[in-house]
């Protein structure tokens, strides 16, 4: 404990935190390789070890996400918090951009005129403007539901969906629909838990893998 109290450097604090998680989840772990690096980062973000039993990966999720990041993809988030949670210091070296249209004037106008949520409208606008490869949804079930509608219609084909809306109305249900589809790779958390920080942590973990390849 004394040694931990003496740690001041941010990188040392992060390394110590990840080491504690590794120690508290000994082998054999429920996840391996890139999946474990993602879940470990999620636990680091939330201090919630229940994520070990709640997190679900499409079989091709990590490979698809890593490929998209290596290709310099656009990432679309459903909140400014999630956008800010994916730092430029990780994205710029990869040639990736992070966009959020929740504050967009056109999104606000269309939402008011149609009696829709901004999150739902923002999905359509982002699809038109960015043809995004990766979606990071941590707050709005309506965003995930609309994206899944477009996938079903064949008008959206994300490389990866990080679908982790949090809350009580349609959060768990939207994630169950994500789990049930087979067309798009995904990472999700069953039930009510989720959030912008948690969704962003998935991208940060995958980005660290790609950045480590370049070092």
SVG drawing of the C-alpha trace seen along z (x, -y; Angstrom):
<svg xmlns="http://www.w3.org/2000/svg" viewBox="-43 -25 52 46">
<polyline fill="none" stroke="black" stroke-width="0.4" points="0.0,0.0 2.8,-2.4 4.4,-1.9 1.1,-2.6 0.6,-5.8 4.0,-7.0 3.1,-6.7 2.6,-10.1 3.3,-9.7 0.1,-9.2 1.5,-6.4 2.8,-4.6 -0.7,-5.0 -2.3,-3.5 0.2,-0.6 -0.3,0.1 -4.0,0.1 -3.9,2.6 -1.5,4.8 -4.0,4.9 -6.8,5.9 -4.6,8.6 -3.8,9.9 -7.5,9.9 -8.5,11.8 -6.0,14.7 -5.7,17.1 -7.6,18.8 -9.5,15.6 -12.9,15.5 -11.3,13.4 -7.9,13.7 -5.8,11.6 -7.3,8.4 -10.6,9.1 -9.0,9.2 -7.2,5.9 -10.6,4.4 -12.3,5.8 -9.4,4.9 -9.6,1.3 -13.3,1.3 -12.8,2.4 -10.0,-0.2 -12.5,-2.8 -15.4,-1.7 -13.8,0.3 -16.6,2.8 -15.6,6.4 -19.1,7.5 -18.2,6.5 -16.4,9.9 -19.8,11.6 -21.7,8.9 -19.4,8.0 -20.1,9.7 -18.1,9.7 -19.1,10.6 -16.5,13.2 -14.9,10.7 -15.3,7.6 -11.7,7.0 -10.2,7.9 -12.7,5.5 -12.0,2.7 -8.3,3.0 -8.5,3.1 -10.7,0.0 -8.3,-1.9 -5.3,-0.9 -7.1,-2.2 -7.6,-5.7 -11.4,-5.4 -14.0,-7.9 -15.6,-7.2 -19.0,-8.6 -20.2,-8.9 -23.6,-9.6 -22.4,-12.1 -19.8,-14.8 -18.6,-13.0 -17.7,-9.9 -16.0,-12.0 -13.9,-13.7 -13.2,-10.3 -11.3,-9.2 -8.3,-11.5 -6.6,-13.0 -3.2,-11.8 -4.4,-8.3 -6.4,-9.1 -4.2,-11.6 -1.2,-9.2 -3.6,-6.7 -5.2,-9.2 -8.6,-8.7 -11.2,-11.3 -14.0,-11.3 -17.3,-13.1 -20.5,-13.8 -23.5,-15.5 -25.6,-15.9 -25.0,-19.6 -25.4,-20.0 -27.9,-22.7 -29.5,-20.6 -29.9,-17.7 -31.7,-19.9 -34.0,-21.3 -34.9,-17.9 -35.5,-16.5 -37.9,-19.3 -39.7,-19.1 -40.1,-15.3 -40.7,-14.9 -37.7,-12.7 -34.7,-12.5 -31.5,-14.2 -29.7,-11.0 -31.8,-9.2 -31.6,-12.1 -27.8,-12.3 -27.4,-8.7 -28.9,-9.5 -26.9,-12.7 -23.7,-11.0 -24.3,-8.2 -24.8,-10.7 -21.8,-13.0 -19.1,-10.6 -20.0,-7.1 -18.6,-6.1 -16.7,-2.9 -17.0,-2.7 -19.9,-3.7 -19.5,-4.4 -22.8,-4.5 -22.7,-4.8 -25.8,-6.8 -28.7,-6.8 -30.7,-3.7 -32.5,-5.5 -29.2,-5.9 -28.5,-2.2 -32.0,-1.3 -31.9,-3.6 -28.5,-2.3 -29.8,1.3 -32.8,0.3 -30.4,-1.0 -28.3,2.1 -31.4,4.2 -32.4,2.0 -29.0,2.3 -28.3,-1.4 -25.5,-1.2 -22.6,1.2 -20.4,0.2 -17.1,2.0 -17.8,2.1 -20.5,1.1 -19.6,0.4 -23.1,0.5 -23.3,-0.3 -26.3,-2.7 -26.9,-3.0 -30.2,-3.4 -33.7,-2.1 -35.7,-2.7 -34.7,-0.6 -31.1,-0.4 -31.0,3.3 -33.5,4.0 -31.5,2.2 -28.4,4.2 -30.3,7.5 -31.2,6.6 -27.6,5.8 -26.6,9.2 -29.2,10.9 -28.0,9.5 -25.2,11.2 -24.4,8.6 -22.1,6.3 -19.3,6.9 -20.1,5.5 -18.9,5.1 -21.7,4.7 -22.7,5.0 -25.8,6.9 -28.4,5.2 -28.6,1.6 -25.0,0.8 -22.9,-1.1 -22.1,-4.8 -20.0,-7.1 -16.8,-6.5 -17.2,-2.8 -17.9,-2.8 -14.9,-5.2 -12.6,-2.8 -13.2,-0.1 -11.8,-2.3 -8.9,-3.4 -8.0,0.2 -8.0,1.1 -6.1,-2.1 -3.4,-1.2 -3.0,2.2 -2.5,0.5 -0.2,-2.2 2.0,0.5 2.5,2.1 3.9,-1.2 6.4,-1.7"/>
</svg>
